[in-house]
C-alpha cells in the first residue's frame, strides 16, 4: 500500500487521545501528521477526533465511527487517512478488529497511513509483521495497565483509603493529607486538587444515620419489605440525593458491609470495557474496622439471614412447597394471592424461576382458569350490550349524542341536547353458591366522574339488558361490588318501568336537585 500520488493529495486525519500520556495530546498528533503530510505531498482537508476516549471499543468513539461511515458509505474528497500511530487507531483486545476497520478503508480506496511508526504501511512482509506486533503490543499495554490499576486500588483499600467515588447514603468522603491528617468533608462532585491527598470514608449527618438504623429496624423487627420501606421514606420526605427511594436503594443499605465499618471493594468487575459482572465473595477486598460502624455486626447479619431466607433465594422445590401450602389454605391460586402471601414467592419470582405462572400451575397439577381470557370475554360481552343499548336510545331519543359516534360506538357516557351528560354502567349477572342472582359492578370511570348514571342489569344468561336504574351518582358503590335488586345502595335511584321513560326521569331528577343544562347532579361539569 503506497501513497496514491505525489503532490497535493487530499487526506483526512484521525486523532484520538485518552488520558494516559501528554505525548498523545491532539496538538502533538496534529503536528506530527502535518509534518508527515508535507513530506509526502498530502494536504489534510478533514479531521476526525475522539478526545478523552478509550481505544478499547468502537461503541463510544464517535469520530472513528463517523470516519468509517463516510469512507465506506459515501464517496469522499480525500484519498488517504493519516493516523499518528497504531495505538491511536485503537487498542482493541482482538487485533483482528483493528485490521478489519483498516481493511474496509483500503477496500474503499482510502488507505490508512501511520505517521509516527518506523515502518511504511505499504503491504510488504516486514511492514505487515511490524504492524501485527504493534497491534498486539497496544492491546497488551491495556491489559497490563488494567492489572496495575486493579492492584493499586486493592492496595489503597488495604491501607484504609477510599478508592470509589460516591460513598452512598449515610456516608461521606473525608479529604486527608498524605500523612493522614483530615482536611475537610467532600461534597458530591468535589475532587481533590493535590495528587498526594487521599480520601477516607466517615459517617454522614446524624439524620441520615438515624434513618439507616430505622431501615434495619423496619426490615428486621417489623418484617417490612424493601418496597414498603422505600414508600415510608418517600412519604417522610427523606432525601436520597436527587432520587426517590426504591427497593434497590433500600436493599443496597441492607446488604453493604460498609455500614458495619468495613471497607469493601471489588464486588463487581468491568475490566477492559467488558460487561459488569459480579465477583465471588472470596475474591472481594475487605478491611474490617476502617471506619466507625453505623449498625453493629449482629444487626447486619440478621438482615442477611432474612435476605437469604426470602423466596427468591430458595431452591425450586422449596418454592413449590410454599405455593402448595398456599393452595391448600386458599383452595385456589391467583396473582393477587401470591402477592399477598408472606411465605409464597411473588408472581414475578415465579415467572423468573418457572418461566410463567401457567407452567407453575402445571407443576402443581392445578387447573387454573385463564383470567385474562375471562376478562376479555367479559369486555366483549359488555361491549355488545352497550352497542345494542345505544341503538335503542338513538331510536327513542333523537337528541342523544356521544363524543365519537360510530357504528361500533360503545358509550360509557352520552349527552342530551339539553347538555345533561349521563354515564352508562352495564352489570353482568352471576350466581351465588346458593343460586341467587347478583350483578357485578366495576365502573371506575362512572364513580370518579360522579355523573348521573343509567345502571343496567343483565338477564341470567348475560345476553340482554333486563332492568334499568337511574342513579344520581354511583360514587357510593365500591369497586368491585355485587349488587342485588333489593340492594340498599340502589335506594337513592329510580327503577325504570320502561327504558323510554329515561329522558323524563333524568331531567326530572336534575330539576329536583337543581341542575341546569350543562352540569351534572353533583355540580361537576361533564367536560
N, C-alpha and C positions, 0 to 999 in steps of 0.2 A: 504494500500500500504506500503510495507516494503522494506528495502534494500535487493537486490537479495540474497546475501550470504555474510557471514563473511570471510574476508581475501583476500586482494589484488584484489578487483573487479574493473575493468576498468570503468572510468566515464569521462564525459565531463563537463566542466564548462561554464556557460554563464554569462558574465559581461556586465553591462550597466551603463553608467554614463552620466547624462545630465549636468547641471551646478549648481544644487541647493545647494548641501551640500558636504563639504570636506569628511565627513564620508563615502560617497559613491564613493570615488576615486577607480579606478580599482585596485590599490595596496592593499587598505584596504579590498576590496571584495575578492581578491585572498587569502589574509592571513586568513580571516575567513573561506573561503571554504576549504583551505588546512588543517586547524585545524579540521574542521568537518570531512574531508575525513580520516584523521589519526585516529580519534576516532572510526570511523565506518568501518574500513578496506577497504577503497576505494583508488584508485590511479587515479589521473587526467591525462589523456593521450591526451586530445584535448581541445582547448579553442576557444570559440566563443565570440566576443566582439563587442559592439556598443559604441564608445566613443563620447560623446557630442551629443547624440541622445535623443530626447523626447520619452517618453514611451506611448504617446497617440495613435499613429497609427503604423501599421506594415510596411507601404509602404517604409519608409526611413531607416528601421532598417535591414541592410543587414546581420548582424550577426545572429539575431534571424530567419530571413527568411532562411538563409543557414542551420541553425540547424534543423529547421522543415523539410526542403527539404531532408537533409541527413537522419534524423530519419525515416521519412515516406516513402521516395522513395528508400532507399537502406538499405542493411544490414551493421550495424556499429559494430566496435570492442568494443565500450563502452556499458554499460548496465544500466546507470543512468545518469541523468543530474542534476548538482548541481547549485543552484542559491542562491545569498545572502539572499534575502527576496522576499515577494510577489510583492512589488513595483518595484523591478528590473526586474521581468518578464514583467511588464507593468502596466501603469496607464490607461488602456483602459476605455473609458467612458461607454461602455457596458461591464459589468463584465462577461457576458456570453462569450465574445470574448476571454478573458484570460483563462477561463475554457475550451473553445473549443480547443485552441492550446495545453493546458496541456493534455487534453483527447487524442488527436492524439498521443502524445508521449507515454502515458500509454498504448494505444491500440497497439502500435508497440513494446511493451515490454521494453521501456526505460522510466521509471517513473521519475518525477521531484521531487527534494527534496530542501526545503528552509532551508538553513543552519543557519540563524540568527534568525529564528522565534522560539517562545516558545512552539509551538505545533509541533507534529510529523505528517508529511503528510502521514498518514497511512490508510486513508479512514474511520476512525471511526467517529461517530456522532460529538463529541467535535471538532475534527480537521476540519471536513467539515464546521461546523458553524464558527469556528475561521477564516478559510481561506476565507469564503464568506464575513465576516466582514472586513477582511484586504483588500480585493479587493475593497469593497465599500469605505473604508477609503482612499485607494490610489487614486481612481478616484475623490473622494470629495476633496482631497488635491489639485488636479489640478484645480478643479473648483474654489476653494477659492483663490488659487494663481493667477489664471487668473483675477478674480474680483479685487484683491488687486492691481495687476499691472495696470489694467484699471483705477481704481480710482487714483492711483499715477500719471499716465501720465496725466490724466484730471486736477489734481491739479497743475501739472507743467505748463500746458498751461495757466491756470488762473493766474499764477504768472508771465507770460510773458516769460517763458523759452521754448526753442525748444525741443520737445520730439521726433522729427523724425530724419532721417539720412541725406538723400540727400535733400538739401533745394530747388533745382530747378534752372532753368536758371534765371540769373539776381539777385540771392540772394547768400549770403554766411553765414556760421556759424561763430560766434564770441565766443571764449572761454572767460568765465568770472569767477572770483573767487566766493566763497560763499557769499561775501559781494556785488557782482555785479560789481566789478572792471574789466574793459576789459583787456584781456591779449594779444590775438593775433587772426588773422583770420585763420581758419582751412581749409586746402586744402582737396580735395577729398581723402578719405581713412584715414585721420588723426583721431586719437582717443584721448580723454582726459586721462591723466595719474594720476589724482587725483579724488577720488570719490566725494570729496566736490565741485569740479569745476562743472560749468554748461555751457550750450551753449544758445545763443540767435541768432535770425536772424537779418541780416543787409543787406542793399542794396549792390549789387555787383559792378563790374567795370563800369565806365561811358559808355563804348561802348556797353555793354550788356543792360544797362538801356535805351540807345538810341534806340536799336533795339526793345525792348519791346514796347516802345511808338510808334515806326514805325509800329509794328504789329497791334496795336489797330487802328492806323490811316488808314492803308490799309483796315482793316476789316470794320470800321465804315464809314469813309469818301469815300474811293474808292469802297466800297461794294465788296471787293475781297473775294473769298472763301479761306478756310484754306489750301486746296491743292495748290492753286495758291501762297499763301503767303509762303508756305514751299518751293516751287520751286524758288521763288525770293531769299529767304535766302540762299539756296544751291548755286544758281548762284553767289551770292555775297560772297561766301566762309565764311559765318557767322558760327562760331564754336558752336556746341551744344554738348560739351563734345567729346566723341569719336563716336557719332552717327550723321547721317544726319537728317535734319528736315523732318517731315512728318505731315500730317494733325492732328494726335493725339497730337504731341508735341506742335503744334501751338494752338490747342484747349485747352490744359492744361493752357497755359498762358492767354487765353481769358476768362477762366471760374473760375480761382482760386482767391479767395479773398485776398490771402496773398500779391498780388501786390497792393492792396489798403491800406496796412499797418496793416491788421488784421491777427492774428494767428488763423488758423483753424485746428481742429483736430477731428478725428472720423468720417470722411466722408464714410469710409468703415470699416467693421469689419471682422475679421477672427479668432474668439476665438476658442481655443482648437483644432487647426489644421483643422477647418472646411473650406469650400469654402468661398472665399472672397465675401461679399455681400454688396450692398450699404445701407447706413443708412439714414433714413428720415432727412431732413434738420433741423427739430425742435430738433433733438437729437444730433446735432453737438455741439462741444465745440468751441466757437468763442470769441476771445478777440480783439475788435477793438483798433486801435491806438497803437499796440505793437511795431511797427517799422515804419520808415519813408516810406510813400507811394511812389510808382513808378508811378502809374496812379491815378487820382482823382476818387472819387466815381461816379460822373456823367458820366465820360467816361466808367467806368466799367459797370454801369447799362445800358448804351446804347448798349454795346456789348451783355449783357444778353438778352435784348429785341430782338435784331436781332437773337440771338440763338433760343429764344422761337418761333419766327415767321417763322423759317425755315420749309420747307415742312415736314421733317421727324418728327417734333414735333407737327404737326397739326392732328386733328381727321380725320377719313376716309372720311367723307362727304366733308370736305374742300379740301382734296387731289383730290377727284373725280371731284369736280367743277373746280379745276385748270387744270386738264387734259382735261375736256370738253372744256374749253376755248381755250386750245392749239389746240384741234381737230377742233374747229370752225374756227380758224385762218388759220391753215395749210391744212385742209381738209384730213389729214391722220395722223397716229401715227407711229413712229418708235423709236427705242432706241436712235438713233442719235438726233432726235428732242427733246426727253425728256432730254437728256444730255445738249443740247444747250439752253434750256429754263431757264430763270431766275426765273420763278414763279412756274412751274410744278415740281413735285417730280422727282428725278433721277430714272433710271431703277432699280438700287439696292434698293432704298427706296420702289418702287412699288412692287418688288419681296418680300421684307421683310414684307410689310404690307398686300398685297393681295395674296401672295403665288406664283404668276407668272404673267408675262405680259399678257399671254393668258387669265387668269382669270380677269385681269383688263379690257381687251378688251370686255369680256363677260358682265361685269357690265355696260359698256358704250354702249352695243349693237353695237359694232364696228366690222365689218367684216374685219379681218386682214389677208393678205397673209402671209403665213409662209415663211419668208425669208430664214430660214435655209434649208427648203426643196427645195426652188427655187435655192439656191446656189449649193446644192448637185446635182440637175438635170442638172444645167449648167456645173458643173465639169465633170459629167459622159458623157455629150454630147461632150464636148471638148476632153475628153479622147478618145472617139470612133473615132472622126475625126483625132486625132493625130496618132492613131494606123493605120488607113487606109492610111494616108499620108505617114507614114514611110514605109509601104508596097510598095507603088508606087515608092518611092525613091530608095528602095533596088532593085526593078526590073529595074529601069532606070540606076542606078549608082552602080556598083558592089563594089566600094571602100567606100561607105557610112558606117560609124560606129557610134555607141553610146557607152557610158561608160559601161552600163549594158544591154546587148542585150538579150531580152526575147521575147516570142511570144506576151506578153502583153505590150511590150515597148511603152511608151507614151513620145516620146522625146521632151524635151524643147530645146535641142541642139543636133546637130550631127556634125560629122567631116569627111572631105575627107582625102584620103591617103596623100595628099599634106600637111596636117596639118592645113588647113583652117577650123576654127570652126564657125558654123552658129547657131543662135538662131531661134526658131520656135515660132510664135505667131498666135494663131487662134482667130479670132474676130467673135463672133456671131452677127447676124443681129437682128435689132428691128425696129419697125415702129414709126415714129414721129406722133404727133397729126394730122398732115396734110397728113399722109400716105406715106411719103418719107422713104426710107431705110437708116439706119445708122448702123455702125459697132462698137461695144463696145470694146475698147482697155483697158486691165487691166494687162499687162505683167510687173510686178515689176522686176522680175529677169532679163529679157532682157534689161530693162532700166539701171539697175545698172551695168551690165557687159559690156555694150557698144559694143556688138558684132554685126557683120553684121547679118541682120535679114530677114528671109523669113516671110513676113506678109501675112496671108491667110484670105480672106473674104469669109464668108459662103453665101449660097443662101438664099432666103426669108424664107424658112422653116427650116433652120439650119440643113439640112440633108446631104449636100455636100459642099465641098470647091469649090468656083466659080472663084475667082480672086486672083492672086498672085502678090505681090510686093517684090522686092529685095531692102532692105534699108541698107545703110552703117551703120546705127545705129538708134535706136528709143529713144535715151536718151532725145530728144527734145519734145517727146509726153508725156503729163502729164497723171497721173493716177487720176481719171478714165476719159477717153476721148471717145466721139462719133465721129467717122470718116465718111466722105463721099468720094465717088470715086474721086471727083474733089477737095479734101482737099489739101490746100497749104502745109500741113505738110508731104504730100507724094511726094512733088515735087523733093526732093533730091534723091528719089529712082527710080527704073525702073520697069515698069509693064511688067510682062512676057506674051508673046503671047501663049507660051506653057510651061508646067512645065518641059519638057525635056530640055529647054534652061537654066535651073537653074545653072548647073555647069559652063557653058561657061560664063554666065553673072556675076556670083560671082567672078570667077578668073580674068575676065576682069576688074571688079571694083577694085579688090585687086591690080592688076598690076598698074592700073591708079593712085591709092592712095599710092603706094609704100609699099605694104605689102608683106612680104615673107611668107614662108610656115607656120610657127607656130605662127604667130602673127595675131591680128585682125586689122580691118581697122583703129582703133584709137590707135594702138600701144600697146594694152593691151593683154598680153599673155592669151590664153584661160584657162590655169590652174590657 
